């Protein structure tokens, strides 16, 4: 089938996983019968399980970086599950559906959390184990590195060393696929995380500044 999201479209096959940001227009079309499982996750869920999700290294890539890359470049960088993982995830989805039908809300939340963490780990392992990474996988790996080092004062040289390319090549490829510079992307991630921590209400401005890599509270 085909998955349409905003102005882009890409193939949709068995085992494909699409993360759709809020308020984003999308639909599916298939000439053959294809079962699509939609799972809607609200802000309250992310706030409640923030710590558990943040401990999953692939969470930010799955929910922030990958949709951003797909929407900007039209690159089909979505997560595609192999047969074994697909069958495993399918069982998880059936359990979530059962918990929903039985109105077992605590069970549904626990299963959903486990499901998200599993997808996050699958995506990160897919990127790490890709022997011939595509441009999108390469960018996701760089974006993951940035998201995992937000507390640091990141610079282009450090990021380019991780990426194994020159500063100029990194900047050019990042701009082409992501639509912004690596440092601007890092700053946007820091600001987004700071806003999330502020809304959470359990951290001082100084603590948030340290966690998000702002070395002066006045920068927030």
C-alpha positions in Angstrom: 0.0 0.0 0.0 0.9 3.7 0.2 1.1 5.9 3.2 0.4 9.6 2.6 1.7 12.1 5.1 1.2 15.8 4.4 2.7 16.3 0.9 4.8 13.1 1.0 4.0 9.6 0.2 5.8 6.3 0.7 5.2 2.6 0.4 3.6 0.8 3.3 4.3 -2.9 3.7 3.8 -5.5 6.4 5.9 -4.7 9.4 6.2 -0.9 8.7 5.9 1.4 11.6 5.1 5.1 11.1 5.3 7.7 13.9 2.9 10.5 13.2 3.4 13.8 15.0 0.3 15.6 16.4 -1.9 17.6 14.0 -0.3 15.9 11.0 -2.5 14.9 8.1 -2.0 11.3 6.9 -3.9 8.4 5.4 -3.3 5.0 3.9 -4.4 3.4 0.6 -4.0 -0.1 -0.6 -5.5 -2.1 -3.5 -5.1 -5.2 -1.4 -6.4 -5.8 2.1 -4.0 -4.5 4.7 -4.7 -4.3 8.4 -3.5 -1.1 10.0 -3.2 -0.8 13.8 -3.4 2.7 15.1 -2.3 3.5 18.6 -2.9 7.1 19.8 -0.7 8.2 22.7 -1.5 11.4 24.6 0.7 14.0 26.3 -0.4 12.7 29.7 1.1 9.3 29.0 4.5 10.8 28.0 4.6 13.0 31.1 3.7 10.1 33.4 6.4 7.8 32.0 9.0 10.4 31.1 11.8 8.9 33.1 11.3 5.4 31.7 11.1 6.6 28.2 14.1 8.8 28.4 16.1 5.8 29.6 15.4 4.1 26.3 18.2 5.4 24.1 16.1 5.2 20.9 13.1 7.1 22.2 14.0 10.5 21.0 15.0 9.1 17.6 11.8 7.2 17.2 9.4 10.1 18.2 11.3 13.2 17.3 14.2 12.7 14.8 12.7 10.1 12.5 9.4 11.9 11.8 11.4 15.2 11.3 13.7 13.5 8.8 10.8 11.9 6.9 8.6 15.0 6.8 11.4 17.3 5.7 13.2 15.2 3.1 10.5 12.7 2.1 12.9 9.9 2.9 11.3 6.6 3.8 13.3 6.2 7.0 10.5 4.6 8.9 11.1 1.5 11.1 10.5 -1.8 9.2 10.3 -4.9 11.4 11.6 -8.3 10.4 9.3 -11.2 10.6 10.3 -12.4 14.1 10.1 -8.9 15.6 6.8 -8.2 13.7 5.2 -11.4 15.2 6.5 -10.4 18.6 5.1 -6.8 18.3 1.8 -8.1 16.9 1.3 -10.1 20.1 2.0 -7.0 22.1 -0.6 -5.0 20.1 -3.2 -7.8 20.6 -2.6 -7.6 24.4 -3.0 -3.8 24.4 -6.2 -4.2 22.5 -7.5 -6.8 24.9 -6.6 -4.5 27.9 -8.5 -1.7 26.2 -11.5 -3.8 25.7 -11.5 -5.1 29.3 -10.9 -1.5 30.5 -7.8 -2.6 32.3 -6.2 0.9 32.1 -3.1 0.1 34.2 -2.4 -3.0 32.2 -2.9 -1.0 28.9 -0.4 1.7 30.1 2.2 -0.9 31.1 1.9 -2.8 27.9 2.0 0.5 25.8 5.2 1.6 27.7 6.8 -1.8 27.0 5.8 -1.6 23.4 7.3 1.9 22.8 10.6 0.9 24.5 10.7 -2.2 22.4 10.3 -0.2 19.2 12.9 2.3 20.3 15.4 -0.4 21.0 14.7 -2.1 17.6 15.3 1.2 15.8 18.6 1.9 17.6 19.8 -1.6 17.0 18.8 -1.4 13.3 20.9 1.8 12.9 23.9 0.3 14.8 23.9 -2.9 12.9 23.5 -1.5 9.4 26.7 -2.5 7.6 25.9 -0.1 4.7 23.9 2.7 6.3 21.7 4.8 4.0 21.8 8.6 4.2 18.7 8.5 6.4 20.2 5.9 8.8 23.4 7.9 8.9 21.5 11.1 9.9 19.4 9.2 12.5 22.6 8.0 14.0 24.0 11.5 14.2 20.7 12.9 15.6 20.7 10.1 18.2 24.2 11.1 19.2 23.1 14.7 19.6 20.1 13.8 21.7 22.2 11.6 24.0 24.7 14.5 24.6 22.4 17.4 25.2 24.0 18.1 28.6 27.3 18.8 26.8 28.4 22.0 25.0 28.4 20.3 21.6 30.5 21.6 18.7 30.7 20.7 15.0 34.1 19.1 15.4 32.9 16.7 18.1 29.8 15.7 16.0 31.8 15.3 12.8 34.3 13.1 14.6 31.5 10.8 15.7 30.0 10.8 12.2 33.4 10.0 10.6 33.2 12.9 8.1 34.6 16.4 7.7 32.8 19.4 9.3 31.9 20.7 5.8 30.5 17.4 4.7 28.5 17.0 7.9 27.0 20.5 7.6 26.1 20.0 4.0 24.5 16.5 4.4 22.6 17.6 7.6 21.3 20.7 5.9 20.1 18.7 2.9 18.3 16.0 4.8 17.2 17.8 8.0 16.8 21.4 6.7 18.9 23.0 9.4 22.4 22.9 10.8 23.6 20.3 13.4 24.1 23.0 16.0 20.7 24.6 15.4 19.2 21.1 15.7 21.0 20.5 18.9 19.8 23.9 20.3 16.2 23.1 19.3 16.5 19.7 21.1 17.9 21.4 24.2 15.0 24.0 24.2 12.4 21.3 23.7 13.8 19.2 26.6 14.0 22.2 28.9 10.3 23.0 28.2 9.3 19.5 29.0 11.2 19.6 32.3 9.7 22.9 33.2 6.2 21.6 32.6 7.0 18.6 34.7 7.5 20.9 37.7 10.0 18.8 39.6 13.2 20.6 38.6 14.8 24.0 39.5 15.9 26.2 36.6 19.5 25.5 37.5 19.0 21.8 37.4 17.2 22.1 34.0 20.0 24.3 32.7 22.6 21.7 33.6 20.6 18.7 32.2 20.0 20.6 28.9 23.5 21.9 28.4 22.7 25.6 29.1 25.7 26.7 31.1 24.0 30.0 32.1 20.4 30.0 33.4 19.9 33.3 31.6 20.2 31.4 28.3 16.9 29.7 29.1 
